[in-house]
Amino acid sequence: MGRTFVLGLGGTVDYELVWDPSVIDRLALDHGVRRHELTTTAPITDERSLLVAVLAYVASGAGAERFVTSSEVIESFVSHFAHRITLGGTGVRAGLVLDALGIPSVQHLVSIDDNVRRLLPASVSYISSAEEDTLDPHLIVQYPVGARVQVVDGEVLSPASNRLIFANDPPNRRMLLSPDLARSLVDASIFLVSGFNTMQDHDLLEVRLSELQRAMRSLPDDALVYYEDAGFYARDFADTVRAHLLPQIDVYGMNEDELQEYLGRSVNLLDADDVIRALREAHAIIPARALVVHTRYWAIAVGPDAARHSAALESAVRVAATRYRVGDALRLADVDDTATMRRHDGGEAVVAAVGSALAGAVGIAAFSLDVPRPTTVGLGDTFVGGFLAGVARSAERA
């Protein structure tokens, strides 16, 4: 394989909110929020509707990615909280993980500003389609399990920890490809594709997919193409992406929320029969050579090429668990420490059952970790970075 990891297609500047129960309570009461108003589907047009959406997801314990009508809504909401500025997007976060593990990468960006220049490590180079500096921040809300929020007529209680993303990002909606992309792919060993989920113009999506396919003709025959699904603002756009790209995709990844969106139902992630049925249904919808589903309890690959990726799957689970427990400070030694920790019993049972029921399926149980302040932001992206690191290590040993 070649020597370059090319990761795309767009990065973000994230405002990571520090969850503060007193501030959330105050906002809920100031805005007169009542339990019957909580919904995850209403348009997010102002600070109040953003708050209502956050509380609805907290009540369900779910994660999501949602569109807001303007970046001003995000600026208004985040002004009430302590927050930190970080870099996001699947490609960028995967690149940061690879950097921590000593592996350089090339990013394809569609926007740039001084935050990006300041926060990208030296091992991460980039090409960009941006013609000027812009800032359209993504709001990241990470809420803990057991979070309690007082509303006018009662209380909201979170059954699980999770993360929410809210954004209005014109550069990522346009997804303009850099003219340098094809040249960057000439010696790529891995090409990560993600980010089409934020697009909202179907005709433009078709154009970008055709442009991407032309650029991908530069890839070496032995390059691995990893596609991460992410939460599509318009779910039917995912069908269009698959229609164009599925023949070129080696590994198609998604998380538990995206799995359930595709199936149109909830899945009991610790019920082996339910998981087996869900994986069969998902692979019928997305007949990828290797369909990878990563969840809080397990990560499983199905498809004719799934078994090729068992080592990468182990690496992905281990690296994601490491970031969950130590945050952005993770280093290779921390990943080695994680390997000695106990696996989740329920996850192991599901993995064993799936392996017996689905020919060629491989799976890895998640770790059973008790962490006072876990990092859930970007865990899926971290999983992807860990997977790609595992691919690289396997290639080195081959």
Secondary structure, 3 states (H helix, E strand, C coil): CCCEEEECCCCEEEEEECCCHHHHHHHHHHCCCCHHHCCCCCCECCHHHHHHHHHHHHHHCCCEEEEECCHHHHHHHHCCCCEEEEEECHHHHHHHHHHHCCCCEEEEECCCCHHHHHHCCCCEEEEECCCCCCCCCEEEEEECCCCEEEECCEEEECCCCEEEEEECCHHHHHCCCCCCHHHHCCCEEEEEECCHHHCCCHHHHHHHHHHHHHHHCCCCCCCEEEEECCCCCCCHHHHHHHHHHHHHCCEEEEEHHHHHHHHCCCCCCCCHHHHHHHHHHHHHHCCCCCEEEECCCEEEEECCCHHHHHHHHHHHHHHHHHHHHHHHHCCHHHHHHHCCCCECHHHHHHHHHHHHHCCCCEEEECECCCCCCCCCCCHHHHHHHHHHHHHHHHHHHC
